[in-house]
Each structure stands twice: as C-alpha cells, then as structure tokens.
C-alpha cells in the first residue's frame, strides 16, 4: 500500500533543531497536524483543538503540591 499523505512545504520556516531554512513540511496524519524537517528528521505534532479541549474538560485536580 502506498502512503498518499498530502505534504506541503512551509515557505520561510526554519527548523527549530538544525536551523535550516525551507526544510519544514506540514501534513495531517489521523487528524493530527504534524511538521517534519527533511534535513534532520525533527518532528513535532499538534492535536486538533477539539481533542485538546475534550482532554482538558475531563481532567480533575486532586490537590496542589506546594513545597516549602
């Protein structure tokens, strides 16, 4: 099976790791936005806003630790 994920380069983007210009490609995988540097293979992903919002609303805080 051939991977047909649509990928596009981000003009003017600089890789946070190797600092190369115009080497960042952007693509979606399972509704998650991902970027990858084609020079050093740096990767970063950002979940959909709906996923992040759903995660935050279901969290609960038991207590706050305050070391003295």
N, CA, C and O atoms as CSV, one atom per row, in Angstrom:
chain,resi,resn,atom,element,x,y,z
A,1,UNK,N,N,0.842,-1.186,0.000
A,1,UNK,CA,C,0.000,0.000,0.000
A,1,UNK,C,C,0.884,1.244,0.000
A,1,UNK,O,O,1.855,1.319,0.752
A,2,UNK,N,N,0.550,2.208,-0.833
A,2,UNK,CA,C,1.332,3.428,-0.982
A,2,UNK,C,C,0.791,4.498,-0.043
A,2,UNK,O,O,-0.420,4.704,0.045
A,3,UNK,N,N,1.700,5.182,0.662
A,3,UNK,CA,C,1.313,6.270,1.560
A,3,UNK,C,C,1.053,7.522,0.732
A,3,UNK,O,O,1.982,8.080,0.148
A,4,UNK,N,N,-0.196,7.970,0.675
A,4,UNK,CA,C,-0.566,9.129,-0.128
A,4,UNK,C,C,-0.932,10.327,0.736
A,4,UNK,O,O,-1.833,11.089,0.385
A,5,UNK,N,N,-0.241,10.506,1.866
A,5,UNK,CA,C,-0.481,11.650,2.718
A,5,UNK,C,C,0.006,12.899,2.003
A,5,UNK,O,O,1.155,12.964,1.566
A,6,UNK,N,N,-0.869,13.891,1.885
A,6,UNK,CA,C,-0.510,15.124,1.210
A,6,UNK,C,C,0.410,15.938,2.114
A,6,UNK,O,O,0.044,16.265,3.243
A,7,UNK,N,N,1.590,16.261,1.625
A,7,UNK,CA,C,2.575,17.024,2.386
A,7,UNK,C,C,2.905,18.291,1.613
A,7,UNK,O,O,2.979,18.293,0.384
A,8,UNK,N,N,3.100,19.367,2.364
A,8,UNK,CA,C,3.467,20.620,1.701
A,8,UNK,C,C,4.548,21.317,2.507
A,8,UNK,O,O,4.584,21.209,3.733
A,9,UNK,N,N,5.421,22.024,1.825
A,9,UNK,CA,C,6.498,22.748,2.490
A,9,UNK,C,C,5.994,24.104,2.953
A,9,UNK,O,O,5.142,24.717,2.310
A,10,UNK,N,N,6.528,24.562,4.071
A,10,UNK,CA,C,6.156,25.847,4.645
A,10,UNK,C,C,7.250,26.840,4.271
A,10,UNK,O,O,8.364,26.773,4.791
A,11,UNK,N,N,6.926,27.764,3.361
A,11,UNK,CA,C,7.901,28.736,2.883
A,11,UNK,C,C,8.355,29.659,4.006
A,11,UNK,O,O,7.537,30.212,4.741
A,12,UNK,N,N,9.657,29.815,4.127
A,12,UNK,CA,C,10.219,30.724,5.117
A,12,UNK,C,C,10.342,30.138,6.513
A,12,UNK,O,O,10.803,30.826,7.425
A,13,UNK,N,N,9.941,28.886,6.706
A,13,UNK,CA,C,10.016,28.256,8.037
A,13,UNK,C,C,11.437,27.773,8.301
A,13,UNK,O,O,12.120,27.271,7.409
A,14,UNK,N,N,11.861,27.939,9.552
A,14,UNK,CA,C,13.177,27.500,9.985
A,14,UNK,C,C,13.025,26.348,10.973
A,14,UNK,O,O,12.209,26.422,11.892
A,15,UNK,N,N,13.788,25.307,10.793
A,15,UNK,CA,C,13.735,24.149,11.693
A,15,UNK,C,C,14.245,24.554,13.080
A,15,UNK,O,O,15.320,25.144,13.190
A,16,UNK,N,N,13.486,24.241,14.141
A,16,UNK,CA,C,13.919,24.590,15.491
A,16,UNK,C,C,15.183,23.842,15.929
A,16,UNK,O,O,15.896,24.299,16.822
A,17,UNK,N,N,15.457,22.710,15.311
A,17,UNK,CA,C,16.605,21.900,15.731
A,17,UNK,C,C,17.873,22.226,14.944
A,17,UNK,O,O,18.897,22.565,15.537
A,18,UNK,N,N,17.816,22.127,13.618
A,18,UNK,CA,C,19.035,22.325,12.814
A,18,UNK,C,C,19.139,23.725,12.218
A,18,UNK,O,O,20.156,24.068,11.616
A,19,UNK,N,N,18.091,24.535,12.382
A,19,UNK,CA,C,18.058,25.930,11.915
A,19,UNK,C,C,18.107,26.076,10.398
A,19,UNK,O,O,18.414,27.158,9.898
A,20,UNK,N,N,17.810,25.006,9.653
A,20,UNK,CA,C,17.769,25.084,8.191
A,20,UNK,C,C,16.508,25.807,7.742
A,20,UNK,O,O,15.443,25.644,8.338
A,21,UNK,N,N,16.631,26.597,6.703
A,21,UNK,CA,C,15.517,27.362,6.158
A,21,UNK,C,C,14.836,26.575,5.042
A,21,UNK,O,O,15.501,25.936,4.226
A,22,UNK,N,N,13.512,26.626,5.016
A,22,UNK,CA,C,12.700,25.994,3.972
A,22,UNK,C,C,12.853,24.468,3.909
A,22,UNK,O,O,12.850,23.894,2.820
A,23,UNK,N,N,12.985,23.813,5.059
A,23,UNK,CA,C,13.079,22.350,5.085
A,23,UNK,C,C,11.926,21.717,5.865
A,23,UNK,O,O,11.911,20.503,6.071
A,24,UNK,N,N,10.959,22.535,6.303
A,24,UNK,CA,C,9.832,22.040,7.102
A,24,UNK,C,C,8.662,21.691,6.196
A,24,UNK,O,O,8.219,22.506,5.387
A,25,UNK,N,N,8.166,20.461,6.346
A,25,UNK,CA,C,6.962,20.072,5.617
A,25,UNK,C,C,5.841,19.839,6.624
A,25,UNK,O,O,6.073,19.387,7.745
A,26,UNK,N,N,4.633,20.156,6.201
A,26,UNK,CA,C,3.437,20.072,7.042
A,26,UNK,C,C,2.511,19.030,6.446
A,26,UNK,O,O,2.322,18.973,5.231
A,27,UNK,N,N,1.926,18.193,7.321
A,27,UNK,CA,C,0.971,17.186,6.855
A,27,UNK,C,C,0.055,16.784,7.999
A,27,UNK,O,O,0.347,17.058,9.163
A,28,UNK,N,N,-1.055,16.133,7.665
A,28,UNK,CA,C,-2.012,15.631,8.649
A,28,UNK,C,C,-1.967,14.113,8.644
A,28,UNK,O,O,-1.959,13.485,7.585
A,29,UNK,N,N,-1.939,13.529,9.842
A,29,UNK,CA,C,-1.965,12.083,9.996
A,29,UNK,C,C,-2.940,11.755,11.118
A,29,UNK,O,O,-2.710,12.131,12.268
A,30,UNK,N,N,-4.024,11.060,10.796
A,30,UNK,CA,C,-5.071,10.737,11.771
A,30,UNK,C,C,-5.626,11.986,12.450
A,30,UNK,O,O,-5.799,12.008,13.669
A,31,UNK,N,N,-5.901,13.014,11.672
A,31,UNK,CA,C,-6.440,14.297,12.139
A,31,UNK,C,C,-5.510,15.030,13.094
A,31,UNK,O,O,-5.967,15.872,13.867
A,32,UNK,N,N,-4.233,14.734,13.059
A,32,UNK,CA,C,-3.236,15.425,13.867
A,32,UNK,C,C,-2.286,16.142,12.919
A,32,UNK,O,O,-1.723,15.532,12.009
A,33,UNK,N,N,-2.110,17.457,13.142
A,33,UNK,CA,C,-1.203,18.253,12.319
A,33,UNK,C,C,0.229,17.958,12.742
A,33,UNK,O,O,0.555,18.017,13.927
A,34,UNK,N,N,1.080,17.642,11.779
A,34,UNK,CA,C,2.470,17.314,12.071
A,34,UNK,C,C,3.396,18.103,11.164
A,34,UNK,O,O,3.059,18.414,10.021
A,35,UNK,N,N,4.582,18.424,11.701
A,35,UNK,CA,C,5.622,19.015,10.881
A,35,UNK,C,C,6.857,18.139,10.993
A,35,UNK,O,O,7.091,17.485,12.009
A,36,UNK,N,N,7.640,18.143,9.921
A,36,UNK,CA,C,8.866,17.357,9.909
A,36,UNK,C,C,9.908,18.081,9.079
A,36,UNK,O,O,9.600,18.635,8.023
A,37,UNK,N,N,11.138,18.074,9.559
A,37,UNK,CA,C,12.254,18.656,8.814
A,37,UNK,C,C,12.840,17.568,7.919
A,37,UNK,O,O,13.155,16.475,8.391
A,38,UNK,N,N,12.987,17.863,6.637
A,38,UNK,CA,C,13.542,16.879,5.713
A,38,UNK,C,C,15.066,16.822,5.808
A,38,UNK,O,O,15.694,15.921,5.251
A,39,UNK,N,N,15.658,17.789,6.516
A,39,UNK,CA,C,17.109,17.828,6.671
A,39,UNK,C,C,17.586,16.981,7.851
A,39,UNK,O,O,18.522,16.194,7.709
A,40,UNK,N,N,16.950,17.137,9.017
A,40,UNK,CA,C,17.419,16.452,10.229
A,40,UNK,C,C,16.377,15.514,10.843
A,40,UNK,O,O,16.636,14.921,11.890
A,41,UNK,N,N,15.205,15.364,10.218
A,41,UNK,CA,C,14.120,14.495,10.691
A,41,UNK,C,C,13.493,14.951,12.000
A,41,UNK,O,O,12.858,14.147,12.682
A,42,UNK,N,N,13.652,16.220,12.371
A,42,UNK,CA,C,12.951,16.771,13.534
A,42,UNK,C,C,11.456,16.648,13.288
A,42,UNK,O,O,10.990,16.918,12.181
A,43,UNK,N,N,10.688,16.239,14.313
A,43,UNK,CA,C,9.248,16.106,14.169
A,43,UNK,C,C,8.542,16.756,15.341
A,43,UNK,O,O,9.032,16.750,16.471
A,44,UNK,N,N,7.386,17.316,15.049
A,44,UNK,CA,C,6.541,17.919,16.076
A,44,UNK,C,C,5.101,17.713,15.639
A,44,UNK,O,O,4.800,17.730,14.446
A,45,UNK,N,N,4.212,17.519,16.605
A,45,UNK,CA,C,2.804,17.339,16.257
A,45,UNK,C,C,1.933,18.169,17.178
A,45,UNK,O,O,2.302,18.468,18.314
A,46,UNK,N,N,0.770,18.534,16.665
A,46,UNK,CA,C,-0.191,19.323,17.422
A,46,UNK,C,C,-1.560,18.707,17.211
A,46,UNK,O,O,-2.025,18.581,16.078
A,47,UNK,N,N,-2.197,18.327,18.295
A,47,UNK,CA,C,-3.517,17.714,18.206
A,47,UNK,C,C,-4.561,18.749,17.799
A,47,UNK,O,O,-4.378,19.951,17.990
A,48,UNK,N,N,-5.640,18.259,17.245
A,48,UNK,CA,C,-6.765,19.099,16.862
A,48,UNK,C,C,-7.295,19.833,18.097
A,48,UNK,O,O,-7.268,19.286,19.199
A,49,UNK,N,N,-7.772,21.056,17.923
A,49,UNK,CA,C,-8.284,21.868,19.037
A,49,UNK,C,C,-9.418,21.164,19.772
A,49,UNK,O,O,-9.527,21.288,20.992
A,50,UNK,N,N,-10.251,20.438,19.065
A,50,UNK,CA,C,-11.354,19.715,19.699
A,50,UNK,C,C,-10.818,18.618,20.612
A,50,UNK,O,O,-11.371,18.385,21.688
A,51,UNK,N,N,-9.759,17.948,20.201
A,51,UNK,CA,C,-9.164,16.893,21.019
A,51,UNK,C,C,-8.562,17.498,22.278
A,51,UNK,O,O,-8.775,16.974,23.372
A,52,UNK,N,N,-7.817,18.587,22.148
A,52,UNK,CA,C,-7.218,19.248,23.300
A,52,UNK,C,C,-8.282,19.734,24.264
A,52,UNK,O,O,-8.142,19.577,25.477
A,53,UNK,N,N,-9.351,20.327,23.733
A,53,UNK,CA,C,-10.428,20.836,24.580
A,53,UNK,C,C,-11.114,19.696,25.331
A,53,UNK,O,O,-11.419,19.834,26.515
A,54,UNK,N,N,-11.356,18.589,24.664
A,54,UNK,CA,C,-12.006,17.440,25.305
A,54,UNK,C,C,-11.127,16.861,26.410
A,54,UNK,O,O,-11.632,16.431,27.447
A,55,UNK,N,N,-9.830,16.851,26.193
A,55,UNK,CA,C,-8.908,16.338,27.205
A,55,UNK,C,C,-8.932,17.217,28.443
A,55,UNK,O,O,-8.972,16.702,29.560
A,56,UNK,N,N,-8.909,18.515,28.271
A,56,UNK,CA,C,-8.871,19.445,29.392
A,56,UNK,C,C,-10.161,19.436,30.210
A,56,UNK,O,O,-10.103,19.581,31.432
A,57,UNK,N,N,-11.297,19.274,29.589
A,57,UNK,CA,C,-12.551,19.320,30.339
A,57,UNK,C,C,-12.756,18.074,31.189
A,57,UNK,O,O,-13.485,18.118,32.180
A,58,UNK,N,N,-12.124,16.964,30.816
A,58,UNK,CA,C,-12.316,15.741,31.581
A,58,UNK,C,C,-11.279,15.570,32.695
A,58,UNK,O,O,-11.375,14.622,33.475
A,59,UNK,N,N,-10.288,16.469,32.787
A,59,UNK,CA,C,-9.281,16.378,33.836
A,59,UNK,C,C,-9.829,16.911,35.148
A,59,UNK,O,O,-10.709,17.772,35.163
A,60,UNK,N,N,-9.300,16.393,36.251
A,60,UNK,CA,C,-9.677,16.920,37.552
A,60,UNK,C,C,-8.423,17.035,38.418
A,60,UNK,O,O,-7.522,16.201,38.330
A,61,UNK,N,N,-8.372,18.057,39.241
A,61,UNK,CA,C,-7.245,18.294,40.119
A,61,UNK,C,C,-7.600,17.774,41.502
A,61,UNK,O,O,-8.621,18.151,42.076
A,62,UNK,N,N,-6.756,16.912,42.027
A,62,UNK,CA,C,-6.976,16.376,43.368
A,62,UNK,C,C,-6.435,17.343,44.409
A,62,UNK,O,O,-7.086,17.591,45.424
A,63,UNK,N,N,-5.269,17.882,44.169
A,63,UNK,CA,C,-4.668,18.823,45.102
A,63,UNK,C,C,-3.461,19.473,44.454
A,63,UNK,O,O,-2.999,19.020,43.406
A,64,UNK,N,N,-2.951,20.517,45.060
A,64,UNK,CA,C,-1.796,21.234,44.536
A,64,UNK,C,C,-0.673,21.086,45.543
A,64,UNK,O,O,-0.841,21.405,46.720
A,65,UNK,N,N,0.488,20.599,45.078
A,65,UNK,CA,C,1.642,20.412,45.933
A,65,UNK,C,C,2.415,21.714,46.016
A,65,UNK,O,O,2.815,22.261,44.988
A,66,UNK,N,N,2.630,22.216,47.216
A,66,UNK,CA,C,3.395,23.449,47.415
A,66,UNK,C,C,4.544,23.181,48.379
A,66,UNK,O,O,4.364,23.244,49.595
A,67,UNK,N,N,5.724,22.882,47.840
A,67,UNK,CA,C,6.870,22.639,48.722
A,67,UNK,C,C,7.297,23.920,49.424
A,67,UNK,O,O,7.234,25.006,48.848
A,68,UNK,N,N,7.724,23.786,50.657
A,68,UNK,CA,C,8.116,24.981,51.417
A,68,UNK,C,C,9.597,25.096,51.524
A,68,UNK,O,O,10.101,26.042,52.130
